[in-house]
Amino acid sequence: MEDNSSCSSVVTGLSQVSFLQRTLERLSSTQCLKVNTEEAATVAVIALQRYLSEQTQGQQPDSYSYDVTVTDGVWRAKCYVHPGLNHLVHTNILRTGTDISITQCSFVYNERRLRHGYICIEKLRCGVERSALLPAINDVNSLPMLVKHGMERSVELQSNVPLQVSRKHYLSLWHNEDPEGDIWTSGSHSSDTVLDVSKITLLSSLESCFRNTWKPLPLLVKIIHKSRLRYYGKFGLKIDYPYQAYFEVADQSGTMSLVLWNELCPEFYQRLSVGTVLYIQNYTLKQSYSNRSHPQMDHHRMKTFNSVEICLNPRNPTSIITVLSPKSVLPQWGLPEVSYQFITRSELDKLSNNSGCDVIGLVTFVGRVERVKSKGNKGPEKFWTHRWIHAVDGTSDRPFILEVFSSSQPEVFSHICPMTYLVCTQMRVCQVEGSLPYLTSSCETETFITGYHKGQPYVSDPRVKSFIQWTKTLKDNVVLQKTAVGGHYCYPRPPLKFTQSMADSSAHVPLVAAADLKKELETLQYREHKKVAIQGQIASVRYMKNPKTTESGGTDEKEVPDVSTDVCEQAEPDAHNHPSTAEQILVASLTAETTSARGRKRKILTRKAKQSSLNRCSVSVKRRLKDTEEGQQQEEEESDSGSEDAQDVECGRQLQNQNSDIISWESSSWPKQRQEMSEHLCQGGLYRDSVSRRFTFDQKNVLLQRSNLQPTRWTPELSSDTIPPVVFPGYYQVTILGINKQIAVDAAYFPVVSSDEPRAVGLPQDPHGNTMLSCLSSGFLSPLSDTANHSESTLPQPEEVLGTASELEDTHVVCILDLCHLGGDEVEVLINKVYRVTEVSLD
């Protein structure tokens, strides 16, 4: 790629027929094209697709590449995203449904294929939150695909495969478990062929066949369990479709594992369901893989053959798989019925840890989809996606608490919502001290919601029928009052005593240094959730009232500076002295990240503590409540000034309503400490996506859209409607000073105030004195109100809570923080629990 000195500029006055067409024409005479700012036309992002990168010298071994499809309203063009811009995808700044301006691009020829090439986007600007161009296009898919003259065959090549043609298919945008693209065959395609079952072998005979040279006879089996997909692609692997899926199959003699390999996964995975009967020829046997997970199958009461597994391969030999239609399956074949082990909520507390079970319930709460990074993964970077769900079945006043991971069923996972009947199979019981038991997914878990139950074997289960009868006694308007969607949710609660194991550095909540916390914040990706612990002291607390306007209208400009892939293009700005201005969303106390001209590294907004002009955030009226020896409270007013208000913006703590009172407390040593510390991570706000909302059928689509991950493709169904402002009483912004007093971080504390909140379920609610420390330790204000039962408690006012904050003075604490990247410049830092050091122990 040439440097900028060889880039040609677009000539003023070119035809305005089509920006994309004009750009491609200019690229015919130059390798690199630099578009003047005033001429950079807007294009809309309609698709963003991910795949494993081609390995090049010096490239990191955990890299993925991205293709972006854009339109100017006349043409569509699939372009390659330069790796230097990948961070814009990782943080969901470059995303579908928005407008961008391409300010620099090049044309890349494929050196291994004749007449094939593509546009590479090297620099761009991201524009408004929602596209102004897309609503005017009737049918995006009807627009012609732009291609360089003489390369017309590229359209066919580029339609469903990556631009880097060594890769044959796309991955799901945010994780690797879901089928993605048209290569995945759906539908039954079952056969009514009359089979000769006189020449088959039973599973019980296969163990003796292992290592024999004779060809085994065909198998006639029924699927009784299905696992999620496993993608095992990595650099240097010469397999086009590196997938694997496990099934447990059974005949009259017992059960055995069956493995579907590689190209057979796109062809058969979505066609094979629990209850499907298969006639299999040309299979192979191999010794079972001992480290894989297995479903719990004791309830089937069948013999399990664990020493070998059946392998279905696309070649050597080419397996022949016949999927039989249900009407062609004969009773005399003796195939077993699929069995389940449904439990009720009233039975859950009695089950032992890690027990397997199936559940059915009416969904009352669905959390936002979050991602967690896979630990110990030696290959490319890998994320798991999951969401928290509450479901009731009428047998208890407590719901099932379900941690549901993606199960290679994207059409189900993304449509789980309140008021739907949810079935989850092969869940695992998690018994945690101090919290209610919850259920988590296994590799063999499948999920089904209303609209997907028809034909499933469990519909005739007595427990399912009993549940359906119970739901007929319910009234929708009553249940709707107890529903919620989205928002911050983390379960189970931390234990009463924080324990750091000296022998196990991979603790569930790692204790990190303040400098490491900064790195964690900088490297978080979109919807990635992490839980960390930090030790230090609480330097200040401010109560932030709920502003009148809490929603962005969706048309505010959120422009990202030109992101360059040329390190010589422009000097990097000082992140400390020139931080970017915060966007006011909900309460604008979290600010936009500084996106450098290089675009190589995302920076968390910080400020130099030694610069006294940045050490104070201005407010119109500030009241600091300090306990005196006589127990009285002293009020102090500070005047407002224009210069201080500008500093507010810089340090990322600008208020939505500058005329409101701000109630605050700060340690007596904080003014001196903030002068001496080196850095203040000005994070710690509450965003609109931090707070759950009541579910309504009228707003179903937009609520689901907000709680799901950003989609790979834009469709007109992605509503641009805004949802009403969320109502909440307010939150506390807490400044935590690290133990070595060099780095401070702002975090939000959002206490539970009502038993109706999803976060209240399973929360230990032992009464406490509503001191600042007891509230931070417990996570709620005592006692919780219960609007469902018309029980209103008198909760303490913020002035009362902050009036007790003097007990935080110079107190050594450990703070459990929940970190989550909500997309764009929104990084959520919430306090989960605070421990005095006296409540910390070492193993």
Stockholm file with secondary structure:
# STOCKHOLM 1.0

chainA/1-843         MEDNSSCSSVVTGLSQVSFLQRTLERLSSTQCLKVNTEEAATVAVIALQRYLSEQTQGQQPDSYSYDVTVTDGVWRAKCYVHPGLNHLVHTNILRTGTDISITQCSFVYNERRLRHGYICIEKLRCGVERSALLPAINDVNSLPMLVKHGMERSVELQSNVPLQVSRKHYLSLWHNEDPEGDIWTSGSHSSDTVLDVSKITLLSSLESCFRNTWKPLPLLVKIIHKSRLRYYGKFGLKIDYPYQAYFEVADQSGTMSLVLWNELCPEFYQRLSVGTVLYIQNYTLKQSYSNRSHPQMDHHRMKTFNSVEICLNPRNPTSIITVLSPKSVLPQWGLPEVSYQFITRSELDKLSNNSGCDVIGLVTFVGRVERVKSKGNKGPEKFWTHRWIHAVDGTSDRPFILEVFSSSQPEVFSHICPMTYLVCTQMRVCQVEGSLPYLTSSCETETFITGYHKGQPYVSDPRVKSFIQWTKTLKDNVVLQKTAVGGHYCYPRPPLKFTQSMADSSAHVPLVAAADLKKELETLQYREHKKVAIQGQIASVRYMKNPKTTESGGTDEKEVPDVSTDVCEQAEPDAHNHPSTAEQILVASLTAETTSARGRKRKILTRKAKQSSLNRCSVSVKRRLKDTEEGQQQEEEESDSGSEDAQDVECGRQLQNQNSDIISWESSSWPKQRQEMSEHLCQGGLYRDSVSRRFTFDQKNVLLQRSNLQPTRWTPELSSDTIPPVVFPGYYQVTILGINKQIAVDAAYFPVVSSDEPRAVGLPQDPHGNTMLSCLSSGFLSPLSDTANHSESTLPQPEEVLGTASELEDTHVVCILDLCHLGGDEVEVLINKVYRVTEVSLD
#=GR chainA/1-843 SS CCCGGGCEECCTTCCCSCHHHHHHHHHTSCSEEECCGGGCCEEEEEEEEEEECCCCTTCCTTCEEEEEEEECSSCEEEEEECGGGHHHHHTTSSCTTSEEEEEEEEEEECTTSTTCEEEEEEEEEECBSSCSSGGGCSCGGGSCBCCCTTCTHHHHHHHSSCSSTTCCSCBCSSCSSSCCSTTSCCSCCCBCCCCCGGGCCCGGGHHHHTTCCSCCCCEEEEEEEECCCEECCCTTCCCSSCEEEEEEEEETTEEEEEEEETTHHHHHGGGCCTTCEEEEESCEEEECCTTSCCCCCGGGCCCEEEEEEEEECSSSSCCEEEEECGGGCCGGGCCCCCCCCBCCHHHHTTSCTTCEEEEEEEEEEECCCEEEECTTCCSSCCEEEEEEEEEECSSSSSCEEEEEECCSCHHHHTTCCTTSEEEEEEEEEECCTTSCCEEECCTTCCEECTTSCTTCGGGGCHHHHHHHHHHTTCCHHHHHTTCEECSCCCCSCCCSSEEECSSCSSCSSCBCCHHHHHHHHHHCCBTBEEEEEEEEEEEEEEEEECCSCCCCCSCSBCCCCCCCSCTTSSCCCCTTTSCCCCCCSSSCCSCCCEECSSCSCEECCEECTTCGGGSCCCCSEEEECCBCTTSCBCCCCCCCCHHHHHHHHHTTCCCSCTTSEEEEEECTTHHHHHHHCSEEECCCCCCGGGSCBCCCSTTHHHHHHHHSCCCSBCCTTSCCCCCCCCCCCEEEEEEEEETTSSEEEEEEECCEEETTSGGGTTCCCCCCCCCHHHHHHHSEEEEEEBGGGTBCCCCCCHHHHHTTGGGGTTCCEEEEEEEEEEETTEEEEEEEEEEEGGGEEEC
#=GC SS_cons         CCCGGGCEECCTTCCCSCHHHHHHHHHTSCSEEECCGGGCCEEEEEEEEEEECCCCTTCCTTCEEEEEEEECSSCEEEEEECGGGHHHHHTTSSCTTSEEEEEEEEEEECTTSTTCEEEEEEEEEECBSSCSSGGGCSCGGGSCBCCCTTCTHHHHHHHSSCSSTTCCSCBCSSCSSSCCSTTSCCSCCCBCCCCCGGGCCCGGGHHHHTTCCSCCCCEEEEEEEECCCEECCCTTCCCSSCEEEEEEEEETTEEEEEEEETTHHHHHGGGCCTTCEEEEESCEEEECCTTSCCCCCGGGCCCEEEEEEEEECSSSSCCEEEEECGGGCCGGGCCCCCCCCBCCHHHHTTSCTTCEEEEEEEEEEECCCEEEECTTCCSSCCEEEEEEEEEECSSSSSCEEEEEECCSCHHHHTTCCTTSEEEEEEEEEECCTTSCCEEECCTTCCEECTTSCTTCGGGGCHHHHHHHHHHTTCCHHHHHTTCEECSCCCCSCCCSSEEECSSCSSCSSCBCCHHHHHHHHHHCCBTBEEEEEEEEEEEEEEEEECCSCCCCCSCSBCCCCCCCSCTTSSCCCCTTTSCCCCCCSSSCCSCCCEECSSCSCEECCEECTTCGGGSCCCCSEEEECCBCTTSCBCCCCCCCCHHHHHHHHHTTCCCSCTTSEEEEEECTTHHHHHHHCSEEECCCCCCGGGSCBCCCSTTHHHHHHHHSCCCSBCCTTSCCCCCCCCCCCEEEEEEEEETTSSEEEEEEECCEEETTSGGGTTCCCCCCCCCHHHHHHHSEEEEEEBGGGTBCCCCCCHHHHHTTGGGGTTCCEEEEEEEEEEETTEEEEEEEEEEEGGGEEEC
//
